[in-house]
Amino acid sequence: MTTTTTIPATGRSPVVPINPTNWSQAFGFDQGQLRPLPAAILTVAGQGPLDASGRLMHEGDPAAQLALAFANVAAVVRAAGLTVADIAQLRIYVTDVTAVLSVYEALVDELAAEDARPPATLVEVSRLAVPGMAVEIDALAVGAPDGGET
């Protein structure tokens, strides 16, 4: 059975979660989301745990790397005049799934605080572009910049 409950959204078009089963709810994401045609589509390149000058931060700390990588995604989204709730998809690349899953709840909590439940994919890879980087996140956000209607 498909669950289709509209997520209330101030200043955003409604998002209809599509969940044929409920297993993904424990991980804080919807299996799919139906969104009306957006006014803007933002593709966000992979963001890692890098500071403003491009230096790797938090080597050996998957929790801090996950938090900073997501903060960098959110910064790009906000710079485009969108909100974290406008993120329609996340892809999270990691070098150690077990380590990241042990701290993944922090990302789920961060998304929930922003009323966001984007479909997400977690993929383990052998390495990332910057030596010591354990997490990289790319995203797709859709909506109307500056909170306008889509």
Secondary structure, DSSP 8 states (H G I E B T S, - for coil): --B---B--TTS--BEEEBSSSGGGGGT--SEEE----SEEEEEEEE-SB-TTS-B-STT-HHHHHHHHHHHHHHHHHHTT--GGGEEEEEEEES-HHHHHTTTHHHHHHHHHTT----EEEEE-S--SSTT--EEEEEEEEE-GGG---
